[in-house]
């Protein structure tokens, strides 16, 4: 469900629930009503949108006040316990929203890790099965493009090195001897970035990474995956036919 629909649910469901509970408010304890609203808040927050959880919490607190606290049908609360319950509804909403967002991020990260691992495994299998080195290079170029979130990648054979920015074996990116803060500033957009590959201590070629149309900020893990993918090509250049 997209954000707008979640916000709509957050606005509409709490007053509807409070209205239904108000039909039996004389026989329904407010603490139990608050628990019902807490379930509503948790349900909205589970979609992973902070704004949805907060809106659901505020909406629940407002309509809890209007329908279920004395004086009824007014945005006024006379009972201290009801004031505390109303505040707790908002606190619960904010807390649950943050937990839901954290859970979604952890899930996304785990999914990304699986994708990286599958990419490296697929590439390793391609190396072990033999075949065209060019096909392997094309595959690695495509994988690195996706992993780093950049525009394109091309491969150049040979040991020539230039003064272009470098993606090093430890995952750092350097330019003119200075380490760039990729997570903060992104990859350079005004020059290709060299990712050299080596075999037996000798440079066999380099992947040239282009990130010109947008600022890409791959984290260290993503850069290390790109390096692992590129390293598969070094051995292939020695052991496989072109």
C-alpha positions as CSV (number, residue, x, y, z in Angstrom):
1,X,0.0,0.0,0.0
2,X,1.4,3.4,-0.9
3,X,1.9,6.3,1.5
4,X,-1.2,8.2,0.5
5,X,-3.5,5.3,1.1
6,X,-1.8,4.6,4.4
7,X,-2.3,8.2,5.5
8,X,-6.0,7.9,4.4
9,X,-6.4,4.8,6.5
10,X,-4.7,6.6,9.4
11,X,-7.1,9.5,9.2
12,X,-10.3,7.5,8.6
13,X,-10.1,4.3,10.7
14,X,-9.5,5.8,14.2
15,X,-12.7,8.0,14.2
16,X,-14.7,5.1,12.8
17,X,-13.5,2.8,15.5
18,X,-14.0,5.4,18.2
19,X,-17.5,6.0,16.9
20,X,-18.4,2.4,17.1
21,X,-16.9,2.1,20.6
22,X,-19.0,5.2,21.6
23,X,-22.2,3.2,21.0
24,X,-21.4,1.1,24.1
25,X,-19.2,3.6,26.0
26,X,-21.3,3.3,29.2
27,X,-20.4,-0.4,29.5
28,X,-16.9,-0.3,27.8
29,X,-13.9,0.7,29.9
30,X,-11.7,3.4,28.4
31,X,-8.6,1.3,29.0
32,X,-10.0,-1.4,26.8
33,X,-10.9,1.1,24.2
34,X,-7.3,2.4,24.2
35,X,-6.1,-1.1,23.6
36,X,-8.3,-1.4,20.6
37,X,-7.0,1.8,19.2
38,X,-3.4,0.7,20.0
39,X,-4.1,-2.3,17.7
40,X,-5.2,0.1,15.0
41,X,-2.1,2.2,15.4
42,X,0.1,-0.9,15.2
43,X,-1.7,-2.0,12.1
44,X,-1.1,1.3,10.3
45,X,2.5,1.6,11.5
46,X,3.3,-1.9,10.2
47,X,3.2,-0.6,6.6
48,X,6.5,1.1,7.5
49,X,5.7,4.8,7.0
50,X,6.6,7.0,9.9
51,X,4.0,9.6,8.9
52,X,1.2,7.0,8.8
53,X,1.9,5.7,12.3
54,X,2.1,9.2,13.7
55,X,-1.1,10.4,12.0
56,X,-2.9,7.2,13.2
57,X,-1.7,7.9,16.8
58,X,-2.7,11.6,16.8
59,X,-6.0,10.8,15.1
60,X,-6.7,8.0,17.7
61,X,-5.9,10.4,20.6
62,X,-8.1,13.2,19.2
63,X,-11.1,11.0,18.6
64,X,-10.6,9.0,21.8
65,X,-10.9,12.4,23.5
66,X,-14.0,13.4,21.5
67,X,-16.0,10.2,21.7
68,X,-14.9,8.4,24.8
69,X,-13.9,10.9,27.5
70,X,-16.0,13.1,29.7
71,X,-17.4,15.5,28.6
72,X,-18.5,13.6,25.5
73,X,-18.5,15.0,22.0
74,X,-16.2,17.8,22.9
75,X,-12.4,18.1,22.6
76,X,-12.0,18.4,26.3
77,X,-10.8,15.9,29.0
78,X,-11.6,16.3,32.7
79,X,-10.3,13.0,33.9
80,X,-6.5,12.7,34.6
81,X,-6.5,9.0,33.7
82,X,-8.0,9.8,30.3
83,X,-5.4,12.5,29.8
84,X,-2.6,9.9,30.4
85,X,-4.3,7.4,28.2
86,X,-4.5,10.0,25.3
87,X,-0.8,10.8,25.7
88,X,0.1,7.2,25.8
89,X,-1.7,6.6,22.5
90,X,0.5,9.2,20.8
91,X,3.7,7.8,22.4
92,X,2.7,4.3,21.3
93,X,2.1,5.4,17.8
94,X,5.5,7.1,17.5
95,X,7.4,4.2,19.1
96,X,5.7,1.5,17.0
97,X,6.3,3.5,13.8
98,X,10.0,3.7,14.5
99,X,10.1,0.0,15.3
100,X,8.3,-0.8,12.0
101,X,10.6,1.4,10.0
102,X,13.6,-0.2,11.6
103,X,12.2,-3.6,10.8
104,X,11.6,-2.7,7.2
105,X,15.1,-1.4,6.8
106,X,16.6,-4.6,8.3
107,X,14.4,-6.6,5.9
108,X,15.6,-4.5,2.9
109,X,19.2,-4.9,4.0
110,X,18.9,-8.7,4.3
111,X,17.3,-8.8,0.9
112,X,20.1,-6.7,-0.6
113,X,22.7,-9.0,1.0
114,X,21.1,-12.0,-0.6
115,X,21.1,-10.3,-3.9
116,X,24.8,-9.4,-3.6
117,X,25.7,-13.0,-2.6
118,X,23.7,-14.4,-5.5
119,X,25.5,-12.1,-7.9
120,X,28.9,-13.2,-6.7
121,X,27.9,-16.9,-6.8
122,X,26.5,-16.6,-10.3
123,X,29.7,-15.0,-11.5
124,X,31.9,-17.6,-9.8
125,X,29.9,-20.4,-11.5
126,X,30.3,-18.6,-14.8
127,X,34.1,-18.7,-14.3
128,X,34.2,-22.3,-13.2
129,X,32.1,-23.4,-16.2
130,X,34.3,-21.7,-18.7
131,X,33.0,-20.1,-21.8
132,X,33.6,-16.7,-23.4
133,X,35.7,-14.3,-21.3
134,X,33.8,-11.4,-23.0
135,X,30.5,-12.8,-21.9
136,X,31.9,-12.9,-18.3
137,X,33.1,-9.4,-18.6
138,X,29.8,-8.2,-19.9
139,X,28.1,-10.0,-17.0
140,X,30.4,-8.4,-14.4
141,X,29.9,-5.0,-15.9
142,X,26.2,-5.3,-15.6
143,X,26.4,-6.6,-12.0
144,X,28.7,-3.8,-10.9
145,X,26.4,-1.2,-12.5
146,X,23.5,-2.5,-10.4
147,X,25.5,-3.0,-7.2
148,X,26.9,0.5,-7.2
149,X,23.9,2.2,-8.7
150,X,25.9,4.0,-11.4
151,X,25.4,4.7,-15.1
152,X,27.6,2.2,-16.8
153,X,30.8,0.1,-16.5
154,X,33.3,-0.8,-19.2
155,X,36.4,-3.0,-19.2
156,X,39.8,-2.1,-20.6
157,X,42.6,-4.7,-20.7
158,X,46.2,-3.9,-20.0
159,X,48.3,-2.7,-17.2
160,X,48.3,1.1,-18.0
161,X,47.3,3.2,-15.0
162,X,46.1,6.8,-15.1
163,X,45.5,9.6,-12.6
164,X,41.8,9.0,-12.6
165,X,40.0,8.3,-9.3
166,X,40.6,4.7,-8.0
167,X,38.4,2.2,-6.3
168,X,41.0,0.3,-4.3
169,X,41.1,-3.3,-3.0
170,X,40.0,-2.2,0.5
171,X,36.9,-0.5,-0.8
172,X,38.2,3.0,-0.4
173,X,38.0,5.5,-3.3
174,X,41.0,7.8,-3.8
175,X,41.8,10.7,-6.0
176,X,45.2,12.2,-6.2
177,X,46.2,10.3,-3.0
178,X,43.2,11.6,-1.0
179,X,40.5,9.3,0.3
180,X,37.0,10.4,-0.8
181,X,34.1,10.3,1.5
182,X,31.8,8.4,-0.8
183,X,28.9,7.9,1.7
184,X,28.7,11.7,2.2
185,X,29.8,13.2,-1.1
186,X,29.1,10.3,-3.6
187,X,31.3,9.0,-6.3
188,X,33.0,11.5,-8.6
189,X,30.7,12.5,-11.5
190,X,33.3,14.3,-13.6
191,X,35.6,11.4,-14.3
192,X,35.6,7.7,-14.8
193,X,36.6,5.7,-11.7
194,X,39.2,3.0,-12.2
195,X,38.7,-0.4,-10.6
196,X,41.9,-2.4,-11.5
197,X,42.1,-6.1,-11.4
198,X,45.2,-8.1,-10.6
199,X,46.4,-11.7,-10.9
200,X,49.7,-12.9,-9.5
201,X,50.6,-9.4,-8.4
202,X,50.2,-8.0,-11.9
203,X,47.5,-5.6,-13.2
204,X,45.5,-7.3,-15.9
205,X,43.0,-4.6,-16.7
206,X,40.6,-2.2,-15.2
207,X,36.9,-1.6,-15.0
208,X,36.0,2.0,-15.7
209,X,33.0,3.1,-13.7
210,X,30.8,6.0,-14.8
211,X,28.5,7.9,-12.4
212,X,27.8,11.0,-14.3
213,X,24.1,11.6,-14.4
214,X,23.4,11.4,-10.7
215,X,25.3,11.2,-7.4
216,X,25.7,7.6,-6.3
217,X,26.7,6.8,-2.7
218,X,27.4,3.1,-2.5
219,X,28.4,2.1,1.0
220,X,31.6,0.1,1.8
221,X,29.8,-3.2,1.5
222,X,28.6,-2.4,-1.9
223,X,32.0,-1.3,-3.1
224,X,33.6,-4.5,-1.7
225,X,31.0,-6.6,-3.6
226,X,31.9,-4.7,-6.8
227,X,35.6,-5.5,-6.1
228,X,34.8,-9.2,-5.5
229,X,32.9,-9.3,-8.8
230,X,35.7,-7.7,-10.7
231,X,38.3,-10.1,-9.2
232,X,36.5,-13.0,-10.9
233,X,37.6,-11.6,-14.2
234,X,41.3,-11.6,-13.4
235,X,41.6,-15.4,-13.2
236,X,39.4,-15.8,-16.3
237,X,41.7,-13.7,-18.4
238,X,44.5,-16.2,-17.6
239,X,42.6,-19.5,-17.6
240,X,39.8,-19.0,-20.2
241,X,39.8,-18.5,-23.9
242,X,38.7,-15.2,-25.3
